[in-house]
Amino acid sequence: MRLKSEIEYKGRMNNVDSYMNLILTDAEEFDGSDVLANYGKVVIRGNNVLFIKLEKEF
């Protein structure tokens, strides 16, 4: 997922509400290809989300 601030998060989407607020678990924060931080759980406000890309789980 990419935010309007160009920061990306990758993780497992745990929950979403009607305002598109998201809860990610095992989340990592990226700036380009650089990992900025590893988080256990993050809550992201929906109005900051630019797009979400879902990947298949194998």
N, CA, C and O atoms as a MOPAC input file, in Angstrom:
PM7 MOZYME 1SCF
protein

 N      0.83700 1    -1.14600 1     0.00000 1
 C      0.00000 1     0.00000 1     0.00000 1
 C      0.89200 1     1.22100 1     0.00000 1
 O      1.94100 1     1.23000 1     0.64300 1
 N      0.49000 1     2.22900 1    -0.70200 1
 C      1.24700 1     3.48600 1    -0.73500 1
 C      0.36800 1     4.60100 1    -0.19600 1
 O     -0.82200 1     4.68500 1    -0.49900 1
 N      0.98300 1     5.44900 1     0.60800 1
 C      0.28000 1     6.60100 1     1.15700 1
 C      0.51000 1     7.81300 1     0.26900 1
 O      1.40000 1     7.80400 1    -0.58100 1
 N     -0.27100 1     8.83300 1     0.45800 1
 C     -0.13000 1    10.07800 1    -0.30200 1
 C      1.23500 1    10.71900 1    -0.07400 1
 O      1.70100 1    11.49300 1    -0.90900 1
 N      1.87300 1    10.40600 1     1.04100 1
 C      3.20000 1    10.95500 1     1.35600 1
 C      4.32600 1    10.16100 1     0.68300 1
 O      5.49900 1    10.40700 1     0.96400 1
 N      3.98700 1     9.20900 1    -0.20300 1
 C      4.93700 1     8.36400 1    -0.94200 1
 C      5.58700 1     7.27900 1    -0.08400 1
 O      6.46300 1     6.56600 1    -0.57300 1
 N      5.18800 1     7.13500 1     1.17100 1
 C      5.67200 1     6.05500 1     2.02200 1
 C      4.85000 1     4.80200 1     1.71000 1
 O      3.64200 1     4.88700 1     1.48800 1
 N      5.51100 1     3.64000 1     1.69400 1
 C      4.82200 1     2.38000 1     1.43800 1
 C      4.85200 1     1.49700 1     2.66800 1
 O      5.80800 1     1.51600 1     3.44400 1
 N      3.79300 1     0.72300 1     2.83300 1
 C      3.70300 1    -0.28100 1     3.88000 1
 C      3.40300 1    -1.62000 1     3.23700 1
 O      2.58600 1    -1.72000 1     2.32200 1
 N      4.07600 1    -2.64400 1     3.72900 1
 C      3.78400 1    -4.01000 1     3.30700 1
 C      3.48600 1    -4.81400 1     4.55100 1
 O      4.19300 1    -4.69900 1     5.55300 1
 N      2.45700 1    -5.61900 1     4.50000 1
 C      2.07800 1    -6.44500 1     5.63500 1
 C      0.79700 1    -7.18600 1     5.33400 1
 O      0.29000 1    -7.15000 1     4.21300 1
 N      0.28400 1    -7.85200 1     6.33700 1
 C     -0.94300 1    -8.63100 1     6.20800 1
 C     -2.11600 1    -7.76500 1     6.67600 1
 O     -2.13900 1    -7.29000 1     7.81100 1
 N     -3.09800 1    -7.56700 1     5.76900 1
 C     -4.26700 1    -6.76500 1     6.12100 1
 C     -5.13500 1    -7.57900 1     7.07600 1
 O     -5.65400 1    -8.63800 1     6.72400 1
 N     -5.27600 1    -7.05800 1     8.28900 1
 C     -6.00700 1    -7.77500 1     9.32300 1
 C     -7.46000 1    -7.34900 1     9.36600 1
 O     -8.34800 1    -8.17400 1     9.57800 1
 N     -7.70600 1    -6.05400 1     9.16200 1
 C     -9.06700 1    -5.54300 1     9.25800 1
 C     -9.16400 1    -4.22700 1     8.49300 1
 O     -8.16900 1    -3.52300 1     8.31900 1
 N    -10.36400 1    -3.90800 1     8.04300 1
 C    -10.65600 1    -2.64100 1     7.37000 1
 C    -12.07800 1    -2.24100 1     7.74000 1
 O    -12.94000 1    -3.10200 1     7.91500 1
 N    -12.32900 1    -0.94000 1     7.85900 1
 C    -13.67900 1    -0.49300 1     8.17600 1
 C    -14.27100 1     0.29100 1     7.01100 1
 O    -13.64800 1     0.39600 1     5.95400 1
 N    -15.45300 1     0.83300 1     7.19400 1
 C    -16.16200 1     1.52600 1     6.11100 1
 C    -15.49500 1     2.82900 1     5.69700 1
 O    -15.81300 1     3.36100 1     4.63300 1
 N    -14.57400 1     3.36500 1     6.50900 1
 C    -13.82200 1     4.57200 1     6.16600 1
 C    -12.48200 1     4.23700 1     5.52300 1
 O    -11.68200 1     5.13400 1     5.25900 1
 N    -12.23100 1     2.95400 1     5.26800 1
 C    -10.97300 1     2.44400 1     4.70100 1
 C     -9.80000 1     2.59700 1     5.66500 1
 O     -8.64600 1     2.57900 1     5.23600 1
 N    -10.07700 1     2.74900 1     6.96600 1
 C     -9.01500 1     2.66200 1     7.95600 1
 C     -8.55100 1     1.21500 1     7.98200 1
 O     -9.37400 1     0.29900 1     7.97600 1
 N     -7.24600 1     1.00100 1     8.01200 1
 C     -6.69500 1    -0.34000 1     7.89000 1
 C     -5.89100 1    -0.71600 1     9.11600 1
 O     -5.27000 1     0.13400 1     9.75300 1
 N     -5.90900 1    -1.99700 1     9.43900 1
 C     -5.00200 1    -2.54800 1    10.43500 1
 C     -4.13300 1    -3.56300 1     9.71100 1
 O     -4.63400 1    -4.52400 1     9.12700 1
 N     -2.81400 1    -3.33700 1     9.75700 1
 C     -1.84500 1    -4.26300 1     9.16700 1
 C     -1.05500 1    -4.92700 1    10.28000 1
 O     -0.67300 1    -4.27800 1    11.25400 1
 N     -0.81100 1    -6.21600 1    10.13500 1
 C      0.07800 1    -6.92500 1    11.04300 1
 C      1.33300 1    -7.30600 1    10.28100 1
 O      1.31600 1    -7.38000 1     9.05300 1
 N      2.41600 1    -7.54600 1    10.99400 1
 C      3.71900 1    -7.84700 1    10.38500 1
 C      4.08600 1    -6.79000 1     9.34600 1
 O      4.56800 1    -7.11700 1     8.26200 1
 N      3.85800 1    -5.52900 1     9.68100 1
 C      4.01900 1    -4.43000 1     8.73700 1
 C      5.45900 1    -3.94100 1     8.67500 1
 O      6.16500 1    -3.88900 1     9.68200 1
 N      5.87000 1    -3.58500 1     7.47000 1
 C      7.16300 1    -2.96200 1     7.23000 1
 C      6.92300 1    -1.64300 1     6.50700 1
 O      6.05900 1    -1.55500 1     5.63500 1
 N      7.68800 1    -0.62300 1     6.87000 1
 C      7.57600 1     0.70100 1     6.26600 1
 C      8.74700 1     0.90700 1     5.31600 1
 O      9.89900 1     0.67800 1     5.68400 1
 N      8.45200 1     1.34000 1     4.08800 1
 C      9.46000 1     1.51200 1     3.04400 1
 C      9.45300 1     2.94000 1     2.52400 1
 O      8.41300 1     3.59500 1     2.45600 1
 N     10.64500 1     3.40300 1     2.15800 1
 C     10.80400 1     4.63800 1     1.39700 1
 C     11.59300 1     4.24000 1     0.16600 1
 O     12.81800 1     4.12900 1     0.21700 1
 N     10.89200 1     4.02300 1    -0.94900 1
 C     11.53100 1     3.44400 1    -2.12500 1
 C     11.81400 1     1.97700 1    -1.85300 1
 O     10.90000 1     1.21400 1    -1.54100 1
 N     13.07400 1     1.57600 1    -1.96800 1
 C     13.43100 1     0.18300 1    -1.68500 1
 C     14.06900 1     0.03000 1    -0.30500 1
 O     14.44800 1    -1.07700 1     0.07500 1
 N     14.19300 1     1.12400 1     0.45200 1
 C     14.81500 1     1.10700 1     1.78600 1
 C     13.77400 1     0.82100 1     2.86100 1
 O     12.73400 1     1.47800 1     2.92200 1
 N     14.06400 1    -0.16800 1     3.71200 1
 C     13.19000 1    -0.45400 1     4.84700 1
 C     13.48300 1     0.57100 1     5.94400 1
 O     14.61200 1     0.68100 1     6.42100 1
 N     12.44800 1     1.31900 1     6.33600 1
 C     12.60200 1     2.33100 1     7.38500 1
 C     12.32600 1     1.75800 1     8.76600 1
 O     12.99200 1     2.11700 1     9.73700 1
 N     11.32800 1     0.85000 1     8.85600 1
 C     10.95800 1     0.30900 1    10.17300 1
 C     10.17700 1    -0.98300 1    10.00000 1
 O      9.54500 1    -1.21200 1     8.96900 1
 N     10.23100 1    -1.81900 1    11.02100 1
 C      9.41600 1    -3.02600 1    11.11700 1
 C      8.46300 1    -2.85200 1    12.29500 1
 O      8.87800 1    -2.49800 1    13.39800 1
 N      7.18700 1    -3.10500 1    12.04400 1
 C      6.16800 1    -2.94900 1    13.08000 1
 C      5.42700 1    -4.26600 1    13.25200 1
 O      5.30100 1    -5.04400 1    12.30700 1
 N      4.94700 1    -4.50700 1    14.44300 1
 C      4.09500 1    -5.66600 1    14.67000 1
 C      2.69200 1    -5.39300 1    14.15000 1
 O      2.11500 1    -6.22200 1    13.44600 1
 N      2.14200 1    -4.22800 1    14.49700 1
 C      0.78700 1    -3.86200 1    14.08400 1
 C      0.73500 1    -2.36000 1    13.85700 1
 O      1.25000 1    -1.59200 1    14.66900 1
 N      0.12100 1    -1.93600 1    12.76600 1
 C     -0.07200 1    -0.51500 1    12.49700 1
 C     -1.52300 1    -0.25900 1    12.12600 1
 O     -2.19200 1    -1.11700 1    11.55100 1
 N     -1.99600 1     0.92700 1    12.46200 1
 C     -3.31800 1     1.39900 1    12.05500 1
 C     -3.08200 1     2.58200 1    11.13400 1
 O     -2.38200 1     3.52900 1    11.49100 1
 N     -3.67000 1     2.52300 1     9.94300 1
 C     -3.48100 1     3.57200 1     8.93800 1
 C     -4.84000 1     4.20000 1     8.63300 1
 O     -5.80700 1     3.51200 1     8.30800 1
 N     -4.88000 1     5.49900 1     8.74500 1
 C     -6.12500 1     6.22100 1     8.47200 1
 C     -6.42200 1     6.19800 1     6.98300 1
 O     -5.54200 1     6.47100 1     6.16800 1
 N     -7.63600 1     5.87900 1     6.63100 1
 C     -8.02600 1     5.66300 1     5.24600 1
 C     -7.82300 1     6.83400 1     4.32000 1
 O     -7.53600 1     6.62500 1     3.14200 1
 N     -7.96100 1     8.07300 1     4.79700 1
 C     -7.83000 1     9.21800 1     3.89400 1
 C     -6.38300 1     9.49200 1     3.50000 1
 O     -6.13400 1    10.36500 1     2.66900 1
 N     -5.41900 1     8.76700 1     4.07700 1
 C     -4.01500 1     8.91000 1     3.69500 1
 C     -3.58500 1     7.90900 1     2.62600 1
 O     -2.48400 1     8.01800 1     2.08600 1
 N     -4.43900 1     6.94000 1     2.31700 1
 C     -4.07800 1     5.85500 1     1.40300 1
 C     -4.23300 1     6.31300 1    -0.04100 1
 O     -5.28500 1     6.81600 1    -0.43500 1
 N     -3.17000 1     6.13200 1    -0.82600 1
 C     -3.21600 1     6.43200 1    -2.25500 1
 C     -3.71400 1     5.21000 1    -3.02800 1
 O     -4.63200 1     5.32100 1    -3.84100 1
 N     -3.10700 1     4.03700 1    -2.77400 1
 C     -3.60800 1     2.79800 1    -3.36700 1
 C     -3.17700 1     1.60700 1    -2.53100 1
 O     -2.25300 1     1.68600 1    -1.72200 1
 N     -3.88100 1     0.49300 1    -2.75500 1
 C     -3.57900 1    -0.77400 1    -2.09400 1
 C     -3.37900 1    -1.82200 1    -3.16500 1
 O     -4.19000 1    -1.94600 1    -4.08300 1
 N     -2.31400 1    -2.56700 1    -3.05100 1
 C     -2.03300 1    -3.65900 1    -3.97900 1
 C     -2.07200 1    -4.95800 1    -3.19800 1
 O     -1.28200 1    -5.15300 1    -2.27400 1
 N     -2.98300 1    -5.84500 1    -3.55900 1
 C     -3.10500 1    -7.12900 1    -2.89600 1
 C     -2.31000 1    -8.17400 1    -3.65800 1
 O     -2.32600 1    -8.21000 1    -4.88800 1
 N     -1.61700 1    -9.02100 1    -2.91900 1
 C     -0.86000 1   -10.10200 1    -3.53000 1
 C     -1.45300 1   -11.42300 1    -3.09200 1
 O     -1.99900 1   -11.54000 1    -1.99400 1
 N     -1.34300 1   -12.41500 1    -3.95400 1
 C     -1.83400 1   -13.75200 1    -3.62300 1
 C     -0.98500 1   -14.35200 1    -2.52500 1
 O      0.22600 1   -14.13700 1    -2.46700 1
 N     -1.63100 1   -15.10500 1    -1.66000 1
 C     -0.91400 1   -15.79000 1    -0.59400 1
 C     -0.71600 1   -17.24400 1    -1.00600 1
 O     -1.66500 1   -17.90800 1    -1.42300 1
 N      0.47500 1   -17.72400 1    -0.89400 1
 C      0.76300 1   -19.10400 1    -1.28900 1
 C      0.97800 1   -19.96000 1    -0.08200 1
 O      1.23300 1   -21.15700 1    -0.21200 1

